[in-house]
Amino acid sequence: MAIYFKPHMHPAGDAAILIEWADEIDDEVNDRVHAFAQHLRAEHHPEIRDLVPAYSSLLVCYNSRRASFATMRDFLRAALQSPQAFAKAASRLIEIPTCYGGEFGPDLAFVAQHNRLTEAKVVHLHTGVVYRVYFIGFAPGFAYLGSVPEQIAAPRLATPRTRVPAGSIGIAGRQTGIYPIETPGGWQLIGRTTLRLFDPHRDPPTLLCPGDRVRFVAIE
């Protein structure tokens, strides 16, 4: 596990370049990923089609019919040297009203028992953190959030559920996330929100975006 002295740059297929800052999860590295993505968006390069941030990397998708790998690599190398490349990225704080336990959080009891806590303590700890949206993946609008307090970390289910209702909030390891649509899933479900995380008719279609901050609020 390491944080690189200089970001590594690799071709990813014939129309994308992957920039890697580390091979581990680190909040400062993730800040750099989002800041550089924001910088590239502001540059409005005509051949950049999409930017896909992750924990410690950024995928830059480009129009390979009009720009070569070498051209885009040289542009990105120059952009990485810009004084504005890693300016603090703007972020939003979004509150997620959540019903915990019962039919909405069928695994809350397990998470509590696994960590030798009461269910109320699990809820208290889960709502006591402001989480960062590391990236969007797995399903449209599914935000990988971190990190939950170590006291409530929990393993994935041994056998994933075939159907997880939209809005379900789960824990896997020290990550937490919200299922935006009904889908199979193996995270420990502790609650549910009525907020719509993904709407293809909305702009942007995802409620949460990479770099946002999230706070869960318990409701009855």
ABEGO torsion letter per residue (X at the ends): XBBBABBBBBBBEAABBBBBABABBBAAAAAAAAAAAAAAAAAGBAABABBBBBAABBBBBBBAAABBAAAAAAAAAAAAABAAAABBBBBBBBBBBBBBEEAABAAAAAAAAAAGBBAAAAAAAAAABBBBBABBBGBBGBBBBOBBBAAABBBBBABBBABBBBGBBBBBEABBBBBABBBBBABBBABBBABBABBAABOBABABBBGBBBBBBBBX
